[in-house]
Amino acid sequence: MWVNSRMRAGLFMTSFTPSDLNQFSGTTRYYRYWTQRLLYTDGVQYFAQRAGAYWFLDIVATEIIGLPEPFMVVKLLSENDSGVITVDDGNGKIVYRRKIEWTDCPEGEWKFYLTDGVMMVPSEY
């Protein structure tokens, strides 16, 4: 039987959309990613867990965090079982782009901010 990452984590329940992240305001805790270079908030933790998208944090922590921008908007567009990650400087100038050939991340445009080594959902900024 085929099992995706959300099913393995017991999270294959109700639908999950980008607007679900609007419930977060500030954070009660910062999570340190295994690379030690990235901190992230409750909203990002919720996203990674519900979407089964710790792979996305791997990419942010290893490929994006070192970009020379003080503030970045990180977007993951997921549709038709594939995706695109784009990063801009907050003024619309694209500084990073990567195509994801396959993902089981829920469809939608997922948006995050990254500043001073901390990743958050926009409502936590």
Sequence and secondary structure as in RCSB ss.txt:
>XXXX:A:sequence
MWVNSRMRAGLFMTSFTPSDLNQFSGTTRYYRYWTQRLLYTDGVQYFAQRAGAYWFLDIVATEIIGLPEPFMVVK
LLSENDSGVITVDDGNGKIVYRRKIEWTDCPEGEWKFYLTDGVMMVPSEY
>XXXX:A:secstr
    HHHHTT  SS   GGGGGG  S S  EE TTSS EE HHHHHHHHHHT HHHHHHIIIIITTSS SEEEEE
EEEETTEEEEEEE SSS EEEEEEES   S SEEEEEEEETTEEE GGG 
